[in-house]
Amino acid sequence: MEALVQKMLDEQSGVPIKTVKSFLSKVPSVFTGQDLVAWIMKNEILQINDLADALHLAHLVASHGYLFQIDDHVLTVKNDGTFYRFQTPYFWPSNCWEPENTDYAVYLCKRTMQNKAHLELEDFEAENLAKLQKMFSRKWEFVFMQAEAQYNEFIDTNATSPVNIDCKVMDITEENLKNPNRWSFDEAADHIYCLVKNDSYQRFLRSDIFRDLLSQSKKKGPVKAGASVGIRFPNLGFGQGMQRREPQAQVSFSTPIS
């Protein structure tokens, strides 16, 4: 299946991936379900001519985690203009990646902080948490602090390192965090990506750092050309020992007309 996904990702002959403009933002690296189904049916190797079979194959690719819908969390594909995005190869099932013990400990610790029934630890998770507490006995305070500050560092009314996102995206993110999952920050991530891509230079020009640099450059006096040349090219005899040559008066000779 991953060989098929690799063909879908081919820049020349794969599924057409594009950046779509939306209100006040852009949605990068997406494709429609209609584009995906059309690609499957046009692929000569697959030889699929039936729409139902093409949709079934698209569902399989989505259900195995190789692509996902950006506006919903269903693992199916619609043959319409719904936008999808391919999963990063690092998270493909073949990599069989597992979170590090520290990340897993922070995750379980955050779960214990939530006073919600559906977030209570399962028996095996509670056992794993107890094992991790023994493993990180000297570092457990650090793990606890990481879990406590995880959501409050960037996106919160009193965040220590606040990210500038609009109120609509903030409301969506806060609503998602009431039932947190792997997609809770998708809207915020897309919005921040667009800001970094399209608005970084303009924001830098309006920043205090740029204004301070500009004011400091205005305070500095002009540099004399002679001294500057003497420093950069000492072998040319310019600098402190350089003598200024006064322009000589021009003498004109005229022949008297006889």
N, C-alpha and C positions, 0 to 999 in steps of 0.2 A: 504493500500500500504506500509506503514511503517513496518508492520509486515513482509511483503515479503522482504523488504530491510534488516531488521534485520537478516533474514535467509541467505540472500546473504552475509552478513558480518560475519557469523559464521566462526570461525577459523578452525573448523574441517570439516564441510560439506558445507561451503559457496563457493562463487566464489574464485578461487585461486588468491591471491594477492601477488605480488612479486616486487623485486627491479631489474630494468633492467639496464645493463651497456650500456653506449653510449660513444661516443668519449670524453675523458677527464672528464667525469662526470658519475653520476648514477642517474637514475630516480626512486625515491622511491614510494612504495605503489600504484602500478598500475596493471591493468588487461586489457586484450584485449577484443574487442567486440565479437570475436569468442568464447572466454571463457565464456562470459556472456550468449550468445545465447545457447551454449551447456549446461550450467547449467540449464537454464530455461526448455529446452527440456528434460533433465534427471530428473527434479524434479517430484517426484511421486504425490505430492499434486496438482500441477498445471495441470498435465496431458495434456500437450501441445505437440503434435506430428508434427504439421505443422510449417515449417520454417517461413512462413509469419506471423503467429500468434505470434511466439516467438519474432520476430523482432518488431512487433507492441507493445508487452508488454514492450520490452526494450526501445522503443521510449517513451512510456508513463512515465516510471521511469525517463528517462533523462529529458523529458519536464517539469516534476514537480520539477526538481532541485536536485534529489537525487544522481545523478552522472553527470560527465561532461568529455568532451574530453580535453586532456591536450595540444593538438597542434592546436586546432581550437575552435571556440566558437559556434558551431552548437549544438542544443539540439536534436540530433538524434544519433542512434547507427548503426555502420557498422559491418557486419558479416565478419570481417577480423582482421588483426593484429594491428589495430589502438588502441592506449593506452587510457584508461579512468581511472578516479579516483572517488571514492565515496565522496560525500559531507560530511563535518563534521556535526555530529548530531545536534550541536548547531544551525546550519543554516537551519535545516529542516523546512518545511512549518508549521508543527504542533506547533512549538514553537511560531509562530506569533511574532517574535521579531521585535522591532522597534529601530532605532538608537536613542541615547540620543540627547537631544536638542543641546548640545554643539557640538557633531559630525555633526549633521545636519546643524548647523550654519556655521561650518568650511567648509563643503562641498559646501553650497550655496555661501559662500564668495569666495571660489576658482573659482567657475563658473563665478562670476562677473569679475574676473581678466583675464579671457581668452578672447582675442579679436577674437572670432570665432562665426559665426552665429549659428551653431548647438549647441553651448553651452550656448546660451542666455537663461535666465530664463523664464519659462512659467509664465502666469499671477498668478496662484495659488502659484508658488514658490516665486515670488516677494512679494506676500502678506505675505507668511510665513516668508520670510526674514525680512520684516518690523516688524512683530510681535516679532521675535527673537531679533531684535535690541532694541526694547523697553524692552524686558525681561532681556537682558544682557546689559542694558545701562551702568552699571559701569564696566562690563567685556568685552565690545565690542572690546576694543583695544587689549586685550589678544586673542580674537577670530580671529581678523584680522591678528595678528602676527603669530598665528598658521597656518592659511591658507596660508600666504605668504611663510612660511618656510617649509611647508609640503613636497614638492617634492625636495627641495633644501638641505635638511639636510643630506640625506644618499647617494643619487645617483645623482651626479652632478659634473662637473669639478672643481667647487669651494665649494664642500660640506664641512660643518663644522664637520660632523662625517662620513667620507667616508667609504663605504663598498667596499672591494677589490673584484671586479668581472672583468672577462676578457672583452676584447674589443668587442668580438662578442655579448655577452649578453648585454653589454652596448648599442651597436647599436640597438639591437632588442627592448630594453626597451625605448630608446629615440624615436624610430619610433612608438612604442605603445602609448607613451604619446602625440603624435600629435592628436590622437583621443582617449582620456583616457576613460577607462571603468574598470569594476571589475577585468579584467584579465590582466591589463597593466603590473603588476609586477610579473606575474607567472614565467617567465623564470628566472628572477633575484632571486626570492624566492627559486626555485628549485636548482639553482646554489649555493646559500648561504647555503642551507640545506646540500648539499653534502660537502661543504668546512668545515662546523662545525662538521659534522659527521666523516669525513675521514682525515682531515688535521689539526685539532686543536692542537694535541700534538706536531707534527713536527714544526708547526709555533711557538708554545711556546718555543721550544728549540732554535729557531732562533731569538727570540724576545730580545729587550733591557732589559726587566725586568729580564729574566732568566740570561742573561749575567752579569747584575749588581749583582744579588744574587751570582753567581758563583765567581765573582771577590772579593766580600766581604768575602766569605768563605775562599778564599785563603790568604787574608791578616791577618786573625786571626791566632795567634800562637797556637801550640799544647797544649793541656790541660794535666797537670800531672795526672797520674793515681791515686796517693795517695790522692791528694786533692779532686779529683772527687769522690773517694770512701768515703772519710770522710764526704763529703757533703750529699751524698745519703744515707749513713748508719752511722749516728753519734754514735749509740750505740755500734758499733764494736770497738771503740777506735782508729779509723784511723783519719788522718787529721794532724793538726799542731803539736799535742803532740806525734805523732807517731815517734818512734825511729827506725832507720834502724838497722837491725841485720846483722852483718858481718858474712859471711860464715866461719864456723870453719874448721880448717885444719884437714884433715883426717889422722888418725894414723893407720898404718898397723903393725900388729905383725906377725912375721914369726918365726917359730920353727926351730932352727938349726938342720940340718941333721947330725946325728951322724954316 
